[in-house]
């Protein structure tokens, strides 16, 4: 992997990740952009103990542009985009309309390929490995920022999810505080550690799924994927490295090498769940990593946390979506129409031949 860092016309950082070491990246952003000026504010909800990011400038962000005006495609001739070069492998750049900025964290965009009509599932194993390396590198870099406590790499796919740009891409958020969802995990992890000295809740959950077997979707030498016992979403997969590590940086080479084959197969199965006549399955794919701040308040250490990826869709059956209505939105009590065992069986049925 070759890494090349530059600046866009408004001062934002852009980083190329290339498969070939002999690629030269010296293109200049020729757009007449003013220096970027954004602000976001973190407000605490004292009643719930979580926080909300206020970012009013995002109302002006690009919304479903025509394919020939996509800001994530390479620049060609006088059609100038966020990427000055005429082609690229993987590109990461600071979001022009960030949810988090300055002392409130950082937001980046990750373009998986220059092919506008592709999807992550269309990538080769070599390309998918490059994305993994980019996620890892950005996690390392953002972890050193004083405004970042936790790094979150994720992909939203599909208009049903709320994606406003059709180009295959994901995002990386550097949060200024530990997120509410991670805090819940850490509290459960700490309570279990206190009641079962020497035990680890993540390890026991994964071991229990492997022993039961009914919800296992795919298992390799270094990774295991399963539908969790208490899945929130109609089709939801959790992917864990078999060797517990706290973050992407700690993955060994064997796990990194196997990851593309496992992950690409899971994404391709997702597109086959509902049959060949359905449009591509909308999904969210999210990496959960240990925060980079002390976790003493939870009674745990970073090494107690288990890196894992959660992949889920809001489509519950052909032509129907799972909406978060009264119980889910109002009380955070999910109601799942698809039994996890049934979902796992279906995901095994649509395996690549």
N, C-alpha and C positions, 0 to 999 in steps of 0.2 A: 504494500500500500504506500502510495506517495501522497503527502499532505502539502497543500499549498494554500496559504492564507493571504487575502487581499482585502481591500475596502471598496464598498460601493460608493456612488457619487454623494450620498447623503451621510457617509461616515460609518455605516453599519459594516460589521465584519462578515466576510464570505469565505468559506473554506472548501476547497476541492479535495475530494478523496478519489484517487485514481488507481486503477489496477496495474497500470504500467508505470515503471519508474522513469521512463524517458519522455513522458508527456510534459510539455512546457505550458504553463498557464500565465500569460502576461497580458490578457485582454483588459481593456479599461472600460469602465462603465461610462458611457457617453450621454446618459440622460441628464437633463438640466434639473436636478433635484436639490431642494433646499436641505440644509442639515436637519436630521431627524429630530423631532421634538414631540415626545410622548410622555405621558405620566400615568401612573397607576397608584392606587392607594389601597392598602390592606386595612380592613375594618374588622374588629373583633365583635362577634356575637356573644355577648356576656352570658346570655341565657343558655345557649347551646354549647358554648366553649369552643366554637370553631371560628373560621374567618371567611370573609368575602373580599374578592378583588374588585375594586371599582375602576373601570377603564372606559370612560365615555368616548374616547377617540376611536374606539373600535367600530362605532356606528358607521364610519366612513370607509371601512375596508372593502376590498374588491369582492363583488358578489356575482357568482355564476357568469363570468365573461365568456364570449364565444371562444371556441377552440383556437382560432387564429389570433386571439388577443390574450392567450394564457400567459400570466406573468412568470410561470414556472418553467416554461419551455425555453430552450436556448435562444439567444439573440441571433437574428439572421438579417443581414443587410441593415435596413433602417427600422426594422421591427425589433425594438429594444425591450428587453425583459429584465427580471431580477438577476438573471445569470448572463454576464457579458459575453461568455464564450459561445461558439457555434455548436458545441456538443459537450457532454460531460458524463461521467460515471455516476458519482454520488456528490451532491452539493449540500452544504449546510450554511445557512445564513441567518442573521438576526431578523426576526419578524418585523415587518414595517408597521404592523398594527398589533403590538404586543399586549397581552393581558397583564403581564408583569414586566416592570422596567425599573431601572435605577436601583434605589434601595429596596424596592419591592420584588427583586428577582430578575429573571431573564427568560425570554422566549425565543426559540429558534425554530426554523423550518428545515426539514430534511427532505430533499428530493431524491427518490430512490433510483430514478432513471430519467434520461432525457426523452424517452418515448412517451408522448402524451397519452396514447391509447392503451398503454400497458397497465398491469396491476402488479402488486408485489408478488402474487402467485405466479406471474409470468417470468420472473427473474430466474437466471441460472443459479446453481449453487454458489458459483464464484461471485456473482453479483450480490447475492444475499449475504454471503460472508463479509463482503465489503461494507454493507450496511451495518452489520453487527460490529465491525471494527470501528465504524464511524460513531455509532451509539456509545461504544466503550470509550473512545477518545474524548467525545464531548462530555461524558460523565466525569471523566478525570479532570478536564479543563474547568468545567463549571463548579466542581466541588471545591476549587480553590478560591472562588469568588466570595468575599465576605457577606454578600447579600443572599447567598444560596445555602439553604440547609438541607435540601433534598432535591434529587434529580429524577425526573419522570420522562421517559421516552415512550411515545405512543403514536398510534395511527388511527385516525377516523376514516372509514371508507364508506362512501355512498351518500347520496343526497338525503336519504331517510335518516341518517345519523346527524345531518346538519352540515355536511361538507359543502363549502362554497366554491372550491376550486377542484375541477375534475382530474387534474394531473396527479399521478401517483406520488403521494408525499405523506410525511408524518410530521410530528412536532416534538420538541424537547422543552419542558418547562423546568426552570430552576426556581423552586419555591423558597420564599424567605423563612418559612416556618414548616414544621412537620405537618403534613396534611391530616385532616380529620380521619380519613380512612386508614392511613398508616398508624395513627395514634391508637385506633381501636385494635389493630393487630398487635401493636406493642403492649398494650394493656393486657390483652389475653395471653400473650407470650410471657409477660412478666408474672402474671398470676399463676400460670402453669409452672413456671420455673420455681416460684416460691413454694408451691404445694408439692412439687415432684422434683426435688433436688437431683441434678444430673440429667433430667429429662429435657426434651425440646419439643414444643408443640408442633412445629412444622414437620420435624422428622416423624413424629407419631402419626400425623395426618396423612403424609405421603405413604408411610409403611402400611397404614390401615387400608388405603385405597388399593395398593398393590396386592395385599393379602386377600381382600374381598374380590377384586378382579372384575366385578360386574360393571364398573364405570370406567375401566381403563380403555382408552381410545387408541393409543399408540405408545409403544415402548421400544427404546433403542438401548444401546450399551451405556449411554451417558445421560439420557433424558427419558422422562416418563410424562405422558399427557393423559389426563383423566377429566371426566365431568365430576365436579365436587358433589359430595353427599347432599349438601344444602344449596344447590345451584340457585342463583337469583334469576337467571335469564333462561329463555327457552332452550337455547343451545349455547353452552358455556364450557370452555376448556381451560384447565390450568396446566401449565407446562413448567416442570421443575427439573433442574439438573439433579442427578442422583447424588452427587456430592454437594452437600449444602455449602453455599458461599453467600456472602452478604450483598454482592453487587456484581455488575458486569466485569469490572476490573479483575475480579478474583477467579473468573472462569479459567480453567486450564486449557491447553491447546487441544486435547482430545475432545472436550465438550464443544469448543468453538468449531472444530472440524465437522462434528456430527450435526450441529444445530441447523444448518441450512436444509439438509435433507428432511429432518423432522418437521421443521416449521413450514416449509413449502408444501409438504404433504398435508398438513393440517389446514392450511389456507385453501388448497385445492379441494379438499373434502367439504369445506364450508360452502363452496360454490356448487356442490353437487347435492346438498341436503334436500332441496326442494324440487329437484328434477331438472331436466335439460331445458324446459320451456320457461323457467323462471329467470328474471334478470339476476345479475351478480348479487350475491348475498351481502347486505350491509353489515359492517362489523366495527367493533372497537378492539384494538390489540394494545395491551398496556403492560409495560415492565414495572414490577414492584421491586425497588431496591432499598436497602437500609439507608436512613438519613446519615448525613455527614456531621451531625452534632452529637454531643454526649447524650446517652440514653439512660443515665442513672435514675432519672425520675420515674422510669418505667420498670426499674429493677432488672435491666438486661444490658448486654453489650452488643456492639454491631455484629459480631460474629454469630450471635444467636439468631439473627434474622436470616431468612431464606429467600434469595433471589428467585423470582418466578414471574412468568408471563401469564396474563389472563386474556383470553380471546372469547368474545361473545357477540351474538347478533340479537337485534331487537325484532327480527322476523320470527314469528311463532309458528306460522304455517303458510302454505302457499297463498300469497296475496294479502296476508294479514300481519300487522305489526303489533308488538307488545308496547302498549302505552303505559307510562307511569301515572296512574290515576290516583284516586283518593287515598287508598291504603299505602301505596308506595311513596307518593309525593308528600302526603300529609303526615304520615306516621312512620315512614321508612320500614314498613313491613311488606316485603315482597310476596306476591302470589304467583307461583309458576304453574302454567298450564301443561308443561311437558315434564313428566317424571325424569329425573336425571338418568335413571337406568335405561329408559326408552331413548333418550337423546344419545347416550353412549352407544347403544346398539345401532342406531341409525348412522352415527359417525363411523362405526366399524364397517357397516354395509357399503358405504360409498368410498372405500379405500381404492387407491389406484391399482389397476390390474397389473 
